[in-house]
């Protein structure tokens, strides 16, 4: 009897499936870009004091319609469909 690990239950795939060959592909990229230090050598680089800015509001950007050869859709639906964070 093999059950799912807590990782598989939370993310929908096994941790061992995230490798250098797959870490930039969906669905692995949603986890790997937030945990890149587990996959490739990384160093923490602190920001310069006072270098942070407030995030700009996207306002209604996600509801904007974009047109393309096959039709149109909202920016939000495109981002979701294209596995873009």
Buried (B, 14 or more C-beta within 10 A) or exposed (E): EEEEEEBBEEBEBEBEEBEEEBBEEEBBBEBBEEEEEEBEEEEEEEEEEEEEEEEEEEEEEEEEEEEEEEEEBBBBBBEEEEEEE
